[in-house]
Amino acid sequence: QNSVGFYAQDDWKIKPRFTLTYGLRWEVNGALSEKKNLAENFLPSSSTGLVQVGHGINRLYNLDLHDFGPRLGFAWDVFGSGRLAVRGGYSLAYDVPDFGTMAAPHSFAGAHVGAFTQPGFGVTSVAVTGDVGNGISVANPPPTDPTATCWNFAPTNPSGDYICLNQGPVFGSSPSGTPPFSAFGVAQNFKTPRYHDFNLSIQGQLFRNNVLTVAYSGQRGHDLVIFRDLNATPLGTDCVSSGCDPLRPFSNIFVDPNSGGPLYQHVIQATNLASSQYDSLQASYNQRGWHGFDTEYNLTWSKCYDDNSTNRGGSGTGDYPQLQNPLNIRDSWGLCDHDVRLNFNASGVYAFPTIPRAGKLLGQGWEISTIYTALSGRPFTVIAGGGGDPSGQGLDGNSIRAAWDGTPIHYNKRNPDSYVIENYTVDGQSDPCGDNKDVNGHFIAGAALSPFYVPCAGAVGNSRRNQLIGPGLSQWDISLIKSTQIREGVNVELRWEVYNILNHGNFYYLPNNILNAGGFGQIKETSDVAVGNPVIAQGGPRNMNFSLKFIF
């Protein structure tokens, strides 16, 4: 991908107490490409659907030549004394999607295809299922079953437990090549996603070495990336999964010449239909040099909304639109995946006075520092789960939101075994759709009942994207520090650091959000374990360490 940018910027001191900063940037961001033009775009107006770069199109998508980004800011010393300042600014910035957006978007409706791995190049995907374990525990051992077999790529009867690396290339052309295929497309007039950023702050010195800052910061995102399925069947179609293939919009337009059946299944297209909104009130108080104390307090109160929080989509998190046909992107409008309503931290350092009688070695160089962090929880979406799409659009359960009966949602905030309270049917009780029947027509126990349930046939779930809020975080850390000067330019620092001194349990923000599976609403790990750094990362149990540092 080739890109170039030009900019000009200037500072104009209009008055001694007022400075204006302004500028303009122009960017030209080329389309992602491959050295040998091994890239295809799905164009519904073409005769074959997939069109290769260099064979009818010059690039994956047209150049966006209108990426002009103005900047404007000011700083005003209100009284000329340096004790009260007002600052503000605005900028229009552009954010080029990452490589994975076009090359490897996350699986959508079971389709894991990108612009460079299209069926036109003979590259498709095969799902391999078997009885092998992943080797992470005694109860789930490595594949030692003597009856386990290598995957058989025969087109008429594919079978087996796992792919054997000695049987040929793992990646490459489809072993069967049997349509319908999933394909990938990009809107031809794809625009560079853009963000309008603006802020206004007031900073004042209340008294000596004490400064208060209050600010507003906001952002509006436009032309952001979101995916859609161009080949979804109409809402309410009486079909599930592959049974929808003959009923898809392109089923009679692009036909397999050998079988006469549809050539394409899911056609995933990257579009610019998403947007975002962020608003925040920020306050900061800094105090320095008061009898050995330095302290700082920060609070951010914010709210973030968008249609999709990840460039590559978010299978299993509800970041794919569930209303595909008819398309309704605004149905996906909800809290951002990274929304944190309240963010507070307080920190301080105290330098102990010298103790003359203790001598130089023990009587000076002592400090104690502390920081307390409190975060509200991040949001998550309740996914229906269970495989097929009840709406009839032929999608996949990992992107279908659950239905909500409108009753209040209750949390057990200190009970990770049941963080979200969900009621289930008892024997003989019907769920809201009457779908929990056995073969004899008897209503069975254990079906999701209230406040969430699996959507009824022909409908999409009415629960909102990122409707629920996960656990927050509260952690207090303290450090005791002793600095000793060995000689000029050489110091030794001994540190005793205690993290989460109150041993507060910080559960991971994302509980099990799959409704139609065991353990819905449960949290099985703390924040530190979830990010792959047990004990060390923020959110772990109380722990301490000693360290010795030489500074020279």
Backbone hydrogen bonds, N-H to C=O, Kabsch-Sander energy under -0.5 kcal/mol:
donor,donor_aa,acceptor,acceptor_aa,energy
4,V,28,V,-2.0
6,F,26,W,-2.7
8,A,24,L,-2.2
10,D,22,Y,-2.7
12,W,20,L,-3.7
13,K,11,D,-0.5
14,I,12,W,-1.4
14,I,18,F,-0.6
15,K,18,F,-1.8
18,F,15,K,-1.7
19,T,75,A,-2.5
20,L,12,W,-3.2
21,T,73,G,-3.2
22,Y,10,D,-2.4
23,G,71,R,-2.1
24,L,8,A,-2.4
25,R,69,G,-1.7
26,W,6,F,-3.2
27,E,67,D,-2.2
28,V,4,V,-2.8
30,G,2,N,-2.7
30,G,28,V,-0.6
37,N,34,E,-2.5
39,A,37,N,-2.0
40,E,115,A,-2.3
41,N,51,V,-2.3
42,F,184,F,-0.6
43,L,41,N,-0.7
43,L,49,G,-3.4
46,S,43,L,-2.0
50,L,48,T,-1.5
51,V,41,N,-2.6
53,V,39,A,-2.7
54,G,57,I,-3.8
55,H,52,Q,-2.1
57,I,52,Q,-0.8
60,L,32,L,-0.5
62,N,188,Q,-3.2
64,D,29,N,-0.5
65,L,63,L,-0.8
67,D,27,E,-0.6
68,F,66,H,-1.8
69,G,25,R,-3.9
71,R,23,G,-2.5
72,L,90,Y,-2.6
73,G,21,T,-3.1
74,F,88,G,-2.5
75,A,19,T,-2.1
76,W,86,V,-2.7
77,D,17,R,-2.9
78,V,76,W,-1.1
78,V,84,L,-1.6
85,A,203,Q,-3.0
86,V,76,W,-2.4
87,R,201,S,-2.3
88,G,74,F,-1.9
89,G,199,N,-2.1
90,Y,72,L,-2.7
91,S,197,D,-2.3
92,L,70,P,-1.6
93,A,91,S,-0.6
93,A,195,Y,-2.6
95,D,193,P,-2.6
96,V,94,Y,-0.5
101,T,98,D,-1.4
102,M,98,D,-0.6
102,M,99,F,-0.9
103,A,99,F,-2.5
104,A,100,G,-1.6
106,H,312,R,-2.3
108,F,111,A,-2.3
111,A,108,F,-2.1
112,H,110,G,-0.6
115,A,102,M,-3.0
117,T,114,G,-1.2
121,F,118,Q,-1.8
122,G,119,P,-1.8
123,V,118,Q,-1.4
124,T,122,G,-0.6
128,V,126,V,-0.5
129,T,127,A,-0.5
135,G,140,N,-0.7
135,G,141,P,-0.6
136,I,140,N,-0.6
137,S,140,N,-0.9
140,N,137,S,-0.8
144,T,142,P,-1.8
148,A,145,D,-1.7
151,W,162,Y,-1.8
152,N,159,S,-4.4
153,F,151,W,-0.6
159,S,152,N,-1.1
161,D,149,T,-2.1
162,Y,149,T,-1.4
165,L,163,I,-0.5
167,Q,164,C,-1.7
168,G,165,L,-0.6
174,S,122,G,-1.6
181,F,263,L,-2.9
183,A,266,H,-2.6
185,G,268,I,-2.9
187,A,270,A,-2.3
190,F,187,A,-1.4
194,R,222,H,-2.4
195,Y,93,A,-2.9
196,H,220,R,-3.1
197,D,91,S,-2.9
197,D,195,Y,-0.7
198,F,218,G,-2.2
199,N,89,G,-2.0
200,L,216,Y,-2.3
201,S,87,R,-3.1
202,I,214,V,-2.7
203,Q,85,A,-2.9
204,G,212,L,-2.7
205,Q,83,R,-2.9
206,L,204,G,-0.8
206,L,210,N,-1.6
207,F,210,N,-0.9
210,N,207,F,-2.2
211,V,286,N,-2.5
212,L,204,G,-2.7
213,T,284,S,-3.0
214,V,202,I,-2.5
215,A,282,Q,-3.2
216,Y,200,L,-3.0
217,S,280,S,-2.0
218,G,198,F,-3.0
219,Q,278,Y,-2.4
220,R,196,H,-2.1
221,G,276,S,-1.7
222,H,194,R,-2.6
224,L,274,A,-2.3
226,I,271,T,-1.4
228,R,269,Q,-1.8
230,L,228,R,-0.8
230,L,267,V,-2.9
232,A,229,D,-1.2
233,T,393,Q,-1.1
235,L,325,N,-2.7
236,G,391,S,-3.3
237,T,234,P,-1.9
239,C,237,T,-2.0
243,G,240,V,-2.2
244,C,241,S,-2.1
245,D,242,S,-1.5
247,L,244,C,-1.8
248,R,245,D,-1.3
251,S,248,R,-1.9
253,I,250,F,-0.8
254,F,250,F,-2.4
255,V,253,I,-0.6
256,D,261,G,-3.2
260,G,256,D,-2.5
263,L,254,F,-2.6
264,Y,254,F,-0.5
265,Q,181,F,-4.0
268,I,183,A,-2.5
268,I,266,H,-0.6
269,Q,228,R,-2.9
269,Q,267,V,-0.5
270,A,185,G,-2.6
271,T,226,I,-2.5
271,T,269,Q,-0.5
274,A,224,L,-1.8
276,S,221,G,-1.9
277,Q,305,Y,-3.0
278,Y,219,Q,-2.6
279,D,303,K,-2.1
280,S,217,S,-1.5
281,L,301,W,-2.8
282,Q,215,A,-3.2
283,A,299,L,-2.7
284,S,213,T,-2.6
285,Y,297,Y,-2.6
286,N,211,V,-2.7
287,Q,295,T,-2.6
288,R,209,N,-2.2
290,W,293,F,-2.3
291,H,289,G,-0.8
293,F,290,W,-1.9
294,D,349,V,-2.2
295,T,287,Q,-2.2
296,E,347,S,-2.6
297,Y,285,Y,-2.3
298,N,345,N,-2.6
299,L,283,A,-2.6
300,T,343,N,-2.2
301,W,281,L,-2.8
302,S,300,T,-0.6
302,S,341,R,-2.4
303,K,279,D,-2.2
305,Y,277,Q,-3.1
306,D,334,G,-2.6
307,D,275,S,-1.5
313,G,310,T,-1.4
316,G,398,N,-1.9
317,T,314,G,-2.2
318,G,398,N,-0.6
319,D,314,G,-1.2
324,Q,322,Q,-1.0
325,N,326,P,-0.6
328,N,323,L,-2.2
331,D,328,N,-1.2
332,S,329,I,-2.4
333,W,330,R,-1.3
334,G,306,D,-2.2
335,L,465,R,-0.7
336,C,304,C,-2.1
339,D,336,C,-1.6
341,R,377,G,-0.5
343,N,300,T,-2.0
344,F,374,A,-2.8
345,N,298,N,-2.2
346,A,372,Y,-2.1
347,S,296,E,-2.7
348,G,370,T,-2.3
349,V,294,D,-2.6
350,Y,368,I,-2.7
351,A,292,G,-2.0
352,F,350,Y,-0.7
352,F,366,W,-1.9
355,I,363,G,-3.1
358,A,355,I,-1.4
359,G,356,P,-1.4
362,L,358,A,-0.8
363,G,359,G,-2.4
364,Q,360,K,-0.6
367,E,481,I,-2.6
368,I,350,Y,-2.1
369,S,479,S,-2.6
370,T,348,G,-2.3
371,I,477,D,-2.1
372,Y,346,A,-3.0
373,T,475,Q,-2.7
374,A,344,F,-2.9
375,L,473,L,-2.7
376,S,342,L,-2.3
378,R,471,P,-0.5
380,F,468,L,-2.2
383,I,381,T,-0.7
383,I,513,N,-2.7
384,A,400,I,-3.1
385,G,397,G,-1.3
388,G,386,G,-1.0
392,G,389,D,-1.3
397,G,387,G,-3.0
399,S,396,D,-1.7
400,I,397,G,-1.1
401,R,399,S,-0.6
402,A,382,V,-2.4
403,A,453,Y,-3.0
405,D,451,P,-2.5
412,N,419,Y,-2.6
413,K,411,Y,-0.7
415,N,412,N,-2.0
418,S,415,N,-1.5
419,Y,416,P,-0.5
419,Y,521,G,-1.7
420,V,521,G,-0.7
421,I,410,H,-2.3
421,I,419,Y,-0.5
422,E,420,V,-0.7
423,N,450,S,-3.5
425,T,447,A,-2.4
428,G,443,F,-2.7
429,Q,426,V,-2.4
434,G,431,D,-1.4
437,K,435,D,-0.9
438,D,442,H,-2.1
441,G,438,D,-2.1
444,I,436,N,-2.9
446,G,425,T,-2.7
449,L,423,N,-2.6
450,S,423,N,-1.5
453,Y,403,A,-1.9
458,G,390,P,-3.4
459,A,456,C,-1.8
461,G,401,R,-0.6
463,S,402,A,-1.7
467,Q,464,R,-1.2
468,L,380,F,-1.9
470,G,378,R,-3.4
473,L,375,L,-2.4
475,Q,373,T,-2.5
477,D,371,I,-2.7
478,I,498,V,-2.6
479,S,369,S,-2.9
480,L,496,W,-2.7
481,I,367,E,-3.1
482,K,494,L,-2.7
483,S,365,G,-2.6
484,T,492,V,-2.8
486,I,484,T,-0.6
486,I,490,V,-1.9
487,R,490,V,-1.4
490,V,487,R,-2.4
491,N,551,I,-2.9
492,V,484,T,-3.0
493,E,549,K,-3.3
494,L,482,K,-2.8
494,L,492,V,-0.5
495,R,547,S,-2.6
496,W,480,L,-2.6
497,E,495,R,-0.5
497,E,545,N,-2.7
498,V,478,I,-3.3
499,Y,543,N,-3.2
501,I,476,W,-2.7
503,N,500,N,-2.4
506,N,504,H,-0.5
506,N,539,G,-0.6
507,F,505,G,-0.7
508,Y,525,E,-2.3
512,N,522,Q,-2.9
513,N,511,P,-0.6
515,L,383,I,-3.2
515,L,513,N,-0.8
516,N,384,A,-1.9
517,A,514,I,-0.7
517,A,515,L,-0.9
520,F,517,A,-0.8
521,G,512,N,-3.0
522,Q,519,G,-2.0
523,I,416,P,-3.2
527,S,506,N,-1.9
530,A,526,T,-2.2
531,V,527,S,-1.4
532,G,529,V,-1.5
533,N,528,D,-2.1
536,I,534,P,-2.3
537,A,533,N,-2.3
540,G,537,A,-1.2
543,N,499,Y,-1.6
545,N,497,E,-2.1
547,S,495,R,-2.2
549,K,493,E,-2.9
551,I,491,N,-3.2
551,I,549,K,-0.5
552,F,550,F,-0.5
